[in-house]
Each structure stands twice: as C-alpha cells, then as structure tokens.
C-alpha cells in the first residue's frame, strides 16, 4: 500500500515539476492550480522529511522521539 502511494506521489510530483520547468523555458506563467499543488507537494515533502529525521535521531539516541510503526 505504501509503495503504491509513493509511486503516485512521485508521478504527480514529476508531472508538476516538468510542467513548471516547461513553462519557465517558454516564459509563461504557471496556472494557479498547478502552482498551489506544487507548494502543497513541496510542503508535504519537507514535513515528511522532518518527521523521518526526528525518528532517525530518536532511534540513534535509543529513545523513540516519534513512535512510528508501519
């Protein structure tokens, strides 16, 4: 289940970034929906990376800072 979610997340992220880079090359503004979705995906990526770094630090220290179980 996690693999499927990661696949679709990566697919959506690559679609948004390729569209934004194409619009930048053609000197066109991005559609507002694409821009907002790009901001949401970047924020989600940053949030998940902070959570996973905190989890890794907790495992290194021996006490779980965030008890993540999958």
Buried (B, 14 or more C-beta within 10 A) or exposed (E): EEEEEEEEBEEEBEEBEEBBEEBEEEEEEBEEEBBEBBEEBEEEEEEEEEEEEBBEEBEEEEEEBEEEEE
